[in-house]
Amino acid sequence: MPNGDDRNWIRLLSVCADYRTSFDEWPARVEVLPAIRDDLQWVLGSDAFDRLSSRLEVRANPAVDYLLAVGARGSVGYAGAGVISAAIRAETAAWLGEQPRPEIA
């Protein structure tokens, strides 16, 4: 389990990668606790978070337990649901198109 300053970025990357592996499509949105959404905005910076949000809706939802990925067809994936290869993790990072601010990573 990641526990550094970029922990929620790693969790976001993981839930998106797991979703891609499970459903052979990228999620349309993720639902996260409000504090996680705020942390992602801090880790990425406002401009990068806005660019990310134009590709992937990051919805604050106080009712979710952790991170939840939802696809355009309604498929749902949860963080930690499967093992993710390094290749899928790299593909997901490229798809997300953003990285934590240099002083964070």
VMD Tcl script that builds the backbone (N, CA, C; Angstrom):
set m [mol new atoms 315]
animate dup $m
set s [atomselect $m all]
$s set {name element resname resid chain x y z} {
  {N N MET 1 A 0.846 -1.179 0.000}
  {CA C MET 1 A 0.000 0.000 0.000}
  {C C MET 1 A 0.887 1.235 0.000}
  {N N PRO 2 A 0.694 2.122 -0.973}
  {CA C PRO 2 A 1.517 3.336 -1.017}
  {C C PRO 2 A 1.232 4.246 0.170}
  {N N ASN 3 A 2.269 4.929 0.657}
  {CA C ASN 3 A 2.047 5.825 1.796}
  {C C ASN 3 A 2.849 7.117 1.708}
  {N N GLY 4 A 3.426 7.427 0.561}
  {CA C GLY 4 A 4.152 8.684 0.390}
  {C C GLY 4 A 3.199 9.814 0.027}
  {N N ASP 5 A 3.751 10.979 -0.265}
  {CA C ASP 5 A 2.929 12.128 -0.637}
  {C C ASP 5 A 2.110 11.876 -1.898}
  {N N ASP 6 A 2.596 10.992 -2.774}
  {CA C ASP 6 A 1.873 10.710 -4.016}
  {C C ASP 6 A 0.979 9.467 -3.912}
  {N N ARG 7 A 0.672 9.040 -2.697}
  {CA C ARG 7 A -0.080 7.792 -2.490}
  {C C ARG 7 A -1.428 7.773 -3.215}
  {N N ASN 8 A -2.150 8.875 -3.203}
  {CA C ASN 8 A -3.465 8.876 -3.855}
  {C C ASN 8 A -3.331 8.905 -5.372}
  {N N TRP 9 A -2.242 9.475 -5.891}
  {CA C TRP 9 A -1.970 9.394 -7.319}
  {C C TRP 9 A -1.729 7.934 -7.709}
  {N N ILE 10 A -0.944 7.230 -6.927}
  {CA C ILE 10 A -0.671 5.812 -7.206}
  {C C ILE 10 A -1.961 5.005 -7.122}
  {N N ARG 11 A -2.797 5.307 -6.164}
  {CA C ARG 11 A -4.090 4.622 -6.039}
  {C C ARG 11 A -4.985 4.909 -7.239}
  {N N LEU 12 A -5.005 6.163 -7.706}
  {CA C LEU 12 A -5.792 6.511 -8.895}
  {C C LEU 12 A -5.275 5.749 -10.101}
  {N N LEU 13 A -3.970 5.750 -10.284}
  {CA C LEU 13 A -3.370 5.022 -11.388}
  {C C LEU 13 A -3.744 3.537 -11.309}
  {N N SER 14 A -3.706 2.980 -10.123}
  {CA C SER 14 A -4.007 1.554 -9.943}
  {C C SER 14 A -5.455 1.221 -10.256}
  {N N VAL 15 A -6.389 2.044 -9.789}
  {CA C VAL 15 A -7.795 1.739 -10.045}
  {C C VAL 15 A -8.109 1.879 -11.534}
  {N N CYS 16 A -7.491 2.840 -12.209}
  {CA C CYS 16 A -7.702 2.983 -13.650}
  {C C CYS 16 A -7.083 1.812 -14.416}
  {N N ALA 17 A -5.891 1.404 -14.014}
  {CA C ALA 17 A -5.227 0.265 -14.660}
  {C C ALA 17 A -6.018 -1.018 -14.444}
  {N N ASP 18 A -6.496 -1.228 -13.237}
  {CA C ASP 18 A -7.280 -2.422 -12.945}
  {C C ASP 18 A -8.588 -2.417 -13.743}
  {N N TYR 19 A -9.201 -1.258 -13.849}
  {CA C TYR 19 A -10.429 -1.146 -14.639}
  {C C TYR 19 A -10.145 -1.511 -16.098}
  {N N ARG 20 A -9.076 -0.969 -16.641}
  {CA C ARG 20 A -8.693 -1.245 -18.036}
  {C C ARG 20 A -8.475 -2.741 -18.253}
  {N N THR 21 A -7.800 -3.372 -17.311}
  {CA C THR 21 A -7.533 -4.802 -17.406}
  {C C THR 21 A -8.831 -5.612 -17.322}
  {N N SER 22 A -9.721 -5.202 -16.456}
  {CA C SER 22 A -10.965 -5.951 -16.244}
  {C C SER 22 A -11.974 -5.786 -17.370}
  {N N PHE 23 A -12.089 -4.588 -17.947}
  {CA C PHE 23 A -13.183 -4.298 -18.876}
  {C C PHE 23 A -12.731 -3.923 -20.289}
  {N N ASP 24 A -11.418 -3.896 -20.539}
  {CA C ASP 24 A -10.865 -3.577 -21.847}
  {C C ASP 24 A -11.349 -2.224 -22.368}
  {N N GLU 25 A -11.508 -1.277 -21.467}
  {CA C GLU 25 A -11.820 0.111 -21.795}
  {C C GLU 25 A -11.336 0.969 -20.634}
  {N N TRP 26 A -11.165 2.254 -20.894}
  {CA C TRP 26 A -10.770 3.163 -19.830}
  {C C TRP 26 A -12.003 3.644 -19.085}
  {N N PRO 27 A -11.859 3.924 -17.805}
  {CA C PRO 27 A -13.007 4.452 -17.066}
  {C C PRO 27 A -13.348 5.869 -17.554}
  {N N ALA 28 A -14.616 6.222 -17.420}
  {CA C ALA 28 A -15.069 7.573 -17.760}
  {C C ALA 28 A -14.940 8.498 -16.552}
  {N N ARG 29 A -15.059 7.890 -15.366}
  {CA C ARG 29 A -14.936 8.700 -14.144}
  {C C ARG 29 A -14.446 7.818 -13.007}
  {N N VAL 30 A -13.922 8.494 -12.005}
  {CA C VAL 30 A -13.605 7.847 -10.745}
  {C C VAL 30 A -14.336 8.599 -9.646}
  {N N GLU 31 A -14.761 7.873 -8.661}
  {CA C GLU 31 A -15.386 8.475 -7.488}
  {C C GLU 31 A -14.468 8.224 -6.303}
  {N N VAL 32 A -14.183 9.298 -5.591}
  {CA C VAL 32 A -13.230 9.242 -4.484}
  {C C VAL 32 A -13.785 10.044 -3.315}
  {N N LEU 33 A -13.251 9.794 -2.146}
  {CA C LEU 33 A -13.605 10.625 -1.002}
  {C C LEU 33 A -13.181 12.074 -1.280}
  {N N PRO 34 A -13.911 13.055 -0.780}
  {CA C PRO 34 A -13.540 14.456 -1.020}
  {C C PRO 34 A -12.090 14.777 -0.644}
  {N N ALA 35 A -11.600 14.223 0.439}
  {CA C ALA 35 A -10.211 14.493 0.848}
  {C C ALA 35 A -9.216 13.946 -0.170}
  {N N ILE 36 A -9.535 12.822 -0.807}
  {CA C ILE 36 A -8.652 12.260 -1.829}
  {C C ILE 36 A -8.668 13.146 -3.071}
  {N N ARG 37 A -9.826 13.649 -3.452}
  {CA C ARG 37 A -9.905 14.561 -4.600}
  {C C ARG 37 A -9.061 15.810 -4.327}
  {N N ASP 38 A -9.192 16.370 -3.143}
  {CA C ASP 38 A -8.398 17.550 -2.784}
  {C C ASP 38 A -6.907 17.237 -2.821}
  {N N ASP 39 A -6.540 16.062 -2.324}
  {CA C ASP 39 A -5.133 15.668 -2.322}
  {C C ASP 39 A -4.604 15.503 -3.743}
  {N N LEU 40 A -5.394 14.904 -4.628}
  {CA C LEU 40 A -4.966 14.751 -6.020}
  {C C LEU 40 A -4.741 16.112 -6.673}
  {N N GLN 41 A -5.599 17.063 -6.378}
  {CA C GLN 41 A -5.426 18.401 -6.935}
  {C C GLN 41 A -4.130 19.034 -6.412}
  {N N TRP 42 A -3.820 18.804 -5.149}
  {CA C TRP 42 A -2.585 19.327 -4.567}
  {C C TRP 42 A -1.358 18.639 -5.164}
  {N N VAL 43 A -1.414 17.313 -5.284}
  {CA C VAL 43 A -0.276 16.532 -5.796}
  {C C VAL 43 A 0.032 16.900 -7.243}
  {N N LEU 44 A -1.000 17.073 -8.055}
  {CA C LEU 44 A -0.797 17.380 -9.471}
  {C C LEU 44 A -0.579 18.868 -9.731}
  {N N GLY 45 A -1.179 19.704 -8.909}
  {CA C GLY 45 A -1.238 21.133 -9.197}
  {C C GLY 45 A -2.537 21.411 -9.941}
  {N N SER 46 A -3.032 22.618 -9.826}
  {CA C SER 46 A -4.354 22.950 -10.384}
  {C C SER 46 A -4.441 22.770 -11.890}
  {N N ASP 47 A -3.436 23.228 -12.629}
  {CA C ASP 47 A -3.492 23.124 -14.092}
  {C C ASP 47 A -3.490 21.666 -14.557}
  {N N ALA 48 A -2.607 20.864 -14.004}
  {CA C ALA 48 A -2.543 19.453 -14.382}
  {C C ALA 48 A -3.814 18.723 -13.963}
  {N N PHE 49 A -4.354 19.062 -12.798}
  {CA C PHE 49 A -5.600 18.429 -12.362}
  {C C PHE 49 A -6.738 18.788 -13.314}
  {N N ASP 50 A -6.785 20.025 -13.763}
  {CA C ASP 50 A -7.822 20.431 -14.726}
  {C C ASP 50 A -7.676 19.671 -16.040}
  {N N ARG 51 A -6.439 19.503 -16.511}
  {CA C ARG 51 A -6.230 18.731 -17.744}
  {C C ARG 51 A -6.654 17.283 -17.555}
  {N N LEU 52 A -6.288 16.686 -16.419}
  {CA C LEU 52 A -6.698 15.316 -16.114}
  {C C LEU 52 A -8.221 15.218 -16.100}
  {N N SER 53 A -8.866 16.177 -15.474}
  {CA C SER 53 A -10.327 16.155 -15.341}
  {C C SER 53 A -11.037 16.303 -16.682}
  {N N SER 54 A -10.343 16.828 -17.685}
  {CA C SER 54 A -10.956 16.910 -19.012}
  {C C SER 54 A -11.002 15.534 -19.692}
  {N N ARG 55 A -10.177 14.582 -19.235}
  {CA C ARG 55 A -10.164 13.221 -19.773}
  {C C ARG 55 A -10.890 12.233 -18.873}
  {N N LEU 56 A -10.823 12.489 -17.574}
  {CA C LEU 56 A -11.361 11.555 -16.594}
  {C C LEU 56 A -12.048 12.374 -15.503}
  {N N GLU 57 A -13.343 12.211 -15.380}
  {CA C GLU 57 A -14.050 12.945 -14.335}
  {C C GLU 57 A -13.629 12.394 -12.972}
  {N N VAL 58 A -13.181 13.278 -12.106}
  {CA C VAL 58 A -12.793 12.899 -10.746}
  {C C VAL 58 A -13.862 13.485 -9.827}
  {N N ARG 59 A -14.783 12.625 -9.414}
  {CA C ARG 59 A -15.950 13.062 -8.660}
  {C C ARG 59 A -15.761 12.784 -7.172}
  {N N ALA 60 A -15.942 13.819 -6.373}
  {CA C ALA 60 A -15.906 13.648 -4.913}
  {C C ALA 60 A -17.225 13.023 -4.479}
  {N N ASN 61 A -17.126 11.944 -3.715}
  {CA C ASN 61 A -18.316 11.242 -3.243}
  {C C ASN 61 A -18.043 10.757 -1.822}
  {N N PRO 62 A -18.638 11.399 -0.816}
  {CA C PRO 62 A -18.371 10.992 0.566}
  {C C PRO 62 A -18.905 9.604 0.918}
  {N N ALA 63 A -19.691 9.007 0.034}
  {CA C ALA 63 A -20.278 7.701 0.324}
  {C C ALA 63 A -19.417 6.524 -0.128}
  {N N VAL 64 A -18.365 6.779 -0.916}
  {CA C VAL 64 A -17.524 5.662 -1.362}
  {C C VAL 64 A -16.540 5.282 -0.265}
  {N N ASP 65 A -16.173 4.014 -0.245}
  {CA C ASP 65 A -15.222 3.541 0.756}
  {C C ASP 65 A -13.789 3.898 0.397}
  {N N TYR 66 A -13.492 3.980 -0.888}
  {CA C TYR 66 A -12.101 4.119 -1.301}
  {C C TYR 66 A -12.058 4.820 -2.648}
  {N N LEU 67 A -11.684 4.119 -3.700}
  {CA C LEU 67 A -11.727 4.639 -5.065}
  {C C LEU 67 A -12.587 3.698 -5.894}
  {N N LEU 68 A -13.384 4.280 -6.748}
  {CA C LEU 68 A -14.320 3.534 -7.576}
  {C C LEU 68 A -14.194 4.057 -8.999}
  {N N ALA 69 A -13.982 3.190 -9.963}
  {CA C ALA 69 A -13.902 3.580 -11.366}
  {C C ALA 69 A -15.175 3.139 -12.066}
  {N N VAL 70 A -15.727 4.020 -12.896}
  {CA C VAL 70 A -16.972 3.742 -13.592}
  {C C VAL 70 A -16.761 4.020 -15.073}
  {N N GLY 71 A -17.204 3.089 -15.906}
  {CA C GLY 71 A -17.049 3.248 -17.348}
  {C C GLY 71 A -18.276 3.837 -18.007}
  {N N ALA 72 A -18.131 4.157 -19.271}
  {CA C ALA 72 A -19.223 4.743 -20.042}
  {C C ALA 72 A -20.401 3.773 -20.162}
  {N N ARG 73 A -20.139 2.482 -20.115}
  {CA C ARG 73 A -21.212 1.480 -20.206}
  {C C ARG 73 A -21.748 1.079 -18.845}
  {N N GLY 74 A -21.254 1.721 -17.793}
  {CA C GLY 74 A -21.754 1.445 -16.452}
  {C C GLY 74 A -20.991 0.390 -15.681}
  {N N SER 75 A -19.922 -0.167 -16.260}
  {CA C SER 75 A -19.110 -1.136 -15.532}
  {C C SER 75 A -18.426 -0.440 -14.364}
  {N N VAL 76 A -18.257 -1.158 -13.265}
  {CA C VAL 76 A -17.689 -0.577 -12.050}
  {C C VAL 76 A -16.495 -1.412 -11.604}
  {N N GLY 77 A -15.402 -0.736 -11.271}
  {CA C GLY 77 A -14.211 -1.395 -10.748}
  {C C GLY 77 A -13.754 -0.714 -9.474}
  {N N TYR 78 A -13.171 -1.488 -8.586}
  {CA C TYR 78 A -12.704 -0.981 -7.300}
  {C C TYR 78 A -11.195 -1.068 -7.221}
  {N N ALA 79 A -10.594 -0.169 -6.465}
  {CA C ALA 79 A -9.148 -0.194 -6.262}
  {C C ALA 79 A -8.736 -1.492 -5.601}
  {N N GLY 80 A -7.636 -2.046 -6.070}
  {CA C GLY 80 A -7.088 -3.239 -5.440}
  {C C GLY 80 A -7.773 -4.532 -5.836}
  {N N ALA 81 A -8.536 -4.499 -6.928}
  {CA C ALA 81 A -9.288 -5.694 -7.313}
  {C C ALA 81 A -8.445 -6.726 -8.050}
  {N N GLY 82 A -7.240 -6.358 -8.515}
  {CA C GLY 82 A -6.440 -7.308 -9.263}
  {C C GLY 82 A -4.970 -6.940 -9.278}
  {N N VAL 83 A -4.170 -7.824 -9.860}
  {CA C VAL 83 A -2.737 -7.605 -10.010}
  {C C VAL 83 A -2.508 -6.858 -11.317}
  {N N ILE 84 A -1.684 -5.823 -11.281}
  {CA C ILE 84 A -1.466 -4.973 -12.444}
  {C C ILE 84 A -0.018 -5.105 -12.902}
  {N N SER 85 A 0.165 -5.418 -14.174}
  {CA C SER 85 A 1.519 -5.564 -14.709}
  {C C SER 85 A 2.163 -4.190 -14.888}
  {N N ALA 86 A 3.475 -4.205 -14.975}
  {CA C ALA 86 A 4.217 -2.960 -15.199}
  {C C ALA 86 A 3.832 -2.342 -16.538}
  {N N ALA 87 A 3.562 -3.161 -17.543}
  {CA C ALA 87 A 3.178 -2.647 -18.861}
  {C C ALA 87 A 1.838 -1.916 -18.799}
  {N N ILE 88 A 0.870 -2.488 -18.109}
  {CA C ILE 88 A -0.447 -1.839 -17.975}
  {C C ILE 88 A -0.319 -0.576 -17.136}
  {N N ARG 89 A 0.498 -0.618 -16.101}
  {CA C ARG 89 A 0.707 0.574 -15.272}
  {C C ARG 89 A 1.312 1.712 -16.110}
  {N N ALA 90 A 2.286 1.391 -16.962}
  {CA C ALA 90 A 2.898 2.403 -17.829}
  {C C ALA 90 A 1.893 2.920 -18.855}
  {N N GLU 91 A 1.089 2.034 -19.424}
  {CA C GLU 91 A 0.057 2.443 -20.382}
  {C C GLU 91 A -0.958 3.374 -19.708}
  {N N THR 92 A -1.300 3.066 -18.471}
  {CA C THR 92 A -2.255 3.897 -17.731}
  {C C THR 92 A -1.676 5.266 -17.434}
  {N N ALA 93 A -0.422 5.316 -17.026}
  {CA C ALA 93 A 0.225 6.604 -16.767}
  {C C ALA 93 A 0.241 7.459 -18.030}
  {N N ALA 94 A 0.503 6.844 -19.169}
  {CA C ALA 94 A 0.501 7.581 -20.441}
  {C C ALA 94 A -0.915 8.059 -20.775}
  {N N TRP 95 A -1.917 7.220 -20.535}
  {CA C TRP 95 A -3.305 7.607 -20.809}
  {C C TRP 95 A -3.741 8.770 -19.916}
  {N N LEU 96 A -3.379 8.711 -18.644}
  {CA C LEU 96 A -3.737 9.806 -17.746}
  {C C LEU 96 A -3.048 11.099 -18.157}
  {N N GLY 97 A -1.833 10.992 -18.667}
  {CA C GLY 97 A -1.147 12.132 -19.254}
  {C C GLY 97 A -0.582 13.150 -18.288}
  {N N GLU 98 A -0.630 12.902 -17.029}
  {CA C GLU 98 A -0.124 13.836 -16.019}
  {C C GLU 98 A 0.757 13.074 -15.040}
  {N N GLN 99 A 1.551 13.815 -14.300}
  {CA C GLN 99 A 2.401 13.244 -13.259}
  {C C GLN 99 A 2.348 14.162 -12.049}
  {N N PRO 100 A 2.636 13.640 -10.876}
  {CA C PRO 100 A 2.715 14.512 -9.703}
  {C C PRO 100 A 3.764 15.609 -9.924}
  {N N ARG 101 A 3.577 16.725 -9.247}
  {CA C ARG 101 A 4.565 17.797 -9.313}
  {C C ARG 101 A 5.939 17.228 -8.934}
  {N N PRO 102 A 7.013 17.718 -9.537}
  {CA C PRO 102 A 8.353 17.151 -9.284}
  {C C PRO 102 A 8.733 17.102 -7.800}
  {N N GLU 103 A 8.348 18.086 -7.026}
  {CA C GLU 103 A 8.704 18.091 -5.616}
  {C C GLU 103 A 7.913 17.070 -4.798}
  {N N ILE 104 A 6.882 16.461 -5.403}
  {CA C ILE 104 A 6.057 15.453 -4.728}
  {C C ILE 104 A 6.565 14.055 -5.026}
  {N N ALA 105 A 6.834 13.779 -6.282}
  {CA C ALA 105 A 7.177 12.413 -6.715}
  {C C ALA 105 A 8.512 11.948 -6.192}
}
mol reanalyze $m
mol bondsrecalc $m
mol representation Tube
mol addrep $m
